């Protein structure tokens, strides 16, 4: 089973996410702004959307317009299906809806 961490984000309080290699970020509630050194451009995600985080570099996340809740699923013993979703998302640069 993958290692899953739930985080609460506040507006105007960016949170640095470490050890994001092969991690899948899911927005459970609210709106989240993301930026990363190795990602082309910033991303905004809404509840229900997922993004495969880039390997290496710094990743910052912040809630927009109120509190947000995210789940960060780090690969480990992740299922082959979730690993495939992360691979497709990283290759296409698209969001993965779950």
KALIN-V412801 format. One line per field, one symbol per residue. ss: DSSP state (H for helix, E for strand, L for the rest). A space follows every 10 residues. Layout:
ss=???
This chain:
ss=LLEEEEEEEL ELLLEEELLL LLEEEEEEEE EEEEEELLLL LLEEEELLEE EELLLLLLEE EEEEEEEEEE EEEELLLLLH HHHHHHHHHH HHLLLEEL
